[in-house]
Amino acid sequence: MAETSANRSGAPLRLHAERTGDPDTVRFVVGALGWSADGRWTPDSPEGCPDRLAPLLERGQLARIEVCGEHALLTRCPAADEWATLAAACRTAISEQVETVDDLTRARNIIGRGMGQVAESHGGGLRIVALNDSAVQVAMDGACRGCPAAQRTLRDGVLRDLRNAGIAVNVLGVAD
């Protein structure tokens, strides 16, 4: 079940549902990198759940929401509607959530789950400080400060990842 709709930039949003091995869980593939921070939420622990999806937990329709990159695994409550009915509400909530996310938040989510994790594995850190027009400011922490590979990481990692996500950046600055 694929669905496309135009997002705020006019580009079509790719969104489709896939079956999983569990009949109560559906994987939604969202063609919008950085639309949400990664996480797992349940009715008992909804803190930080994407705003548009939280009501589905609160109303007892979903038992678990798990977001990882472009994938959202949604598990329905046993007493909830069947997927044939519930999927439309989930699709709408995800589409609306994608529309609410600004490019700075998307950029931070993308770097946090990509190059940011690579930097952390080497004792460093990358943070998006600002995103204005076509310029992005990145702070480099820990081992990343003064690293000989820093410029390559920024050019071949950060800029590439942001451009692949449809965030138009051409100028990269390093913040103090």
C-alpha atoms as one frame of an Amber mdcrd trajectory, in Angstrom:
protein
   0.000   0.000   0.000   2.027   2.955  -1.206   0.882   6.495  -0.807   2.424
   9.706  -2.001   1.492  13.239  -1.130   3.322  16.502  -1.592   5.288  17.701
   1.409   5.896  21.378   2.230   8.806  21.565  -0.214   6.560  20.261  -2.993
   8.463  16.976  -3.259   6.311  13.859  -3.020   6.361  12.056   0.321   6.851
   8.332  -0.164   5.008   6.361   2.491   4.019   2.717   2.425   3.142  -0.056
   4.835   4.757  -3.487   4.930   3.673  -6.607   6.772   5.946  -8.067   9.422
   6.080 -11.535  10.982   3.713 -10.274  13.713   0.127  -9.692  12.487  -0.285
  -6.913  15.082   2.785  -4.990  13.827   3.103  -3.055  10.587   6.262  -1.351
   9.317   5.688   2.006   7.693   8.518   3.111   5.421   8.661   6.896   5.351
  10.614   8.448   2.498  11.592  11.471   4.603  14.936  11.180   6.338  15.067
  12.840   9.723  11.281  13.102  10.104  11.593  11.929  13.711  14.238  11.172
  16.249  14.760   7.457  16.795  12.933   6.033  19.763  10.456   3.572  21.215
   7.260   4.651  22.934   4.410   2.854  24.710   1.330   4.053  26.612   3.361
   3.627  29.823   6.283   5.641  28.473   5.056   8.182  25.886   7.586  10.945
  26.661   9.128  12.283  23.473   6.736  10.454  21.148   6.149  12.383  17.904
   3.173  14.705  18.574   0.919  13.409  15.801   1.418   9.752  16.761   1.020
  10.202  20.546  -2.825  10.303  20.433  -2.830   6.814  18.897  -1.054   5.590
  22.042  -3.288   7.619  24.342  -6.517   6.315  22.766  -5.383   2.707  23.125
  -5.095   2.101  19.391  -1.340   1.440  19.428   0.612  -0.537  22.016   4.060
   0.487  20.734   5.649   2.916  18.308   9.265   2.401  17.312  11.030   4.773
  14.926  14.423   3.988  13.443  15.520   6.058  10.472  12.913   5.885   7.736
  11.090   2.990   9.401   8.251   3.188  11.907   7.145  -0.089  13.473   3.628
   0.301  14.827   2.043  -2.383  16.985  -1.695  -2.218  17.514  -3.394  -2.986
  20.815  -5.242  -6.311  20.791  -8.578  -4.547  21.352  -7.947  -1.923  18.646
  -9.395  -1.825  15.149  -7.979  -4.163  12.528  -5.125  -2.824  10.385  -7.503
  -2.400   7.456  -9.104   0.441   9.442  -6.245   1.593  11.684  -3.630   1.921
   8.928  -5.326   4.993   7.442  -5.157   6.841  10.775  -1.484   5.858  11.167
  -0.662   6.992   7.625  -2.366  10.346   8.250  -0.559  10.845  11.581   2.848
  10.098  10.025   2.189  12.394   7.044   1.119  15.215   9.364   4.174  14.639
  11.577   6.518  14.887   8.596   4.904  18.218   7.671   5.571  19.698  11.131
   9.318  19.037  11.143  11.539  21.956  10.148  14.821  21.476   8.279  16.976
  22.261  11.356  15.314  19.487  13.369  15.547  17.105  10.407  19.250  17.948
   9.999  19.915  17.300  13.686  18.091  13.953  13.544  19.966  12.880  10.408
  23.391  13.757  11.775  22.548  12.344  15.199  21.794   8.911  13.774  24.496
   8.953  11.093  27.762  10.847  11.184  27.176  11.847  14.811  27.307   8.198
  15.864  30.453   7.657  13.810  32.093  10.646  15.527  31.048   9.341  18.964
  32.605   5.965  18.213  35.937   7.788  17.786  35.606   9.845  20.958  34.244
  12.949  19.262  30.955  14.585  18.512  29.115  16.530  15.807  26.207  18.893
  16.410  24.218  21.011  13.983  24.194  24.475  15.557  22.404  26.448  12.841
  20.885  26.021   9.407  20.155  29.196   7.472  19.300  29.393   3.791  21.953
  27.179   2.214  24.488  27.305   5.071  24.930  24.880   7.941  27.011  25.473
  11.071  28.452  22.357  12.728  30.112  22.167  16.145  32.865  19.591  16.481
  33.489  18.282  19.977  35.995  15.994  21.680  38.354  14.138  19.377  36.769
  15.783  16.319  38.322  19.158  17.219  41.568  19.378  15.328  41.203  15.931
  13.770  43.035  15.670  10.430  39.968  13.981   8.892  37.493  16.621  10.142
  37.093  18.485   6.850  36.595  15.256   4.946  34.007  14.093   7.516  32.131
  17.349   7.095  32.281  17.385   3.309  31.849  13.671   2.541  29.629  12.844
   5.517  27.599  15.729   6.878  27.016  17.622   3.613  26.343  14.425   1.679
  23.834  13.136   4.243  21.966  16.456   4.399  21.817  16.781   0.612  20.625
  13.159   0.267  17.783  14.049   2.632  16.752  16.920   0.380  18.127  19.691
   2.600  19.759  22.174   0.224  23.073  23.174   1.792  26.109  24.480  -0.042
  28.114  26.283   2.624  29.492  24.554   5.657  30.907  26.391   8.655  32.516
  25.085  11.808  31.157  26.694  14.969  33.284  27.228  18.068
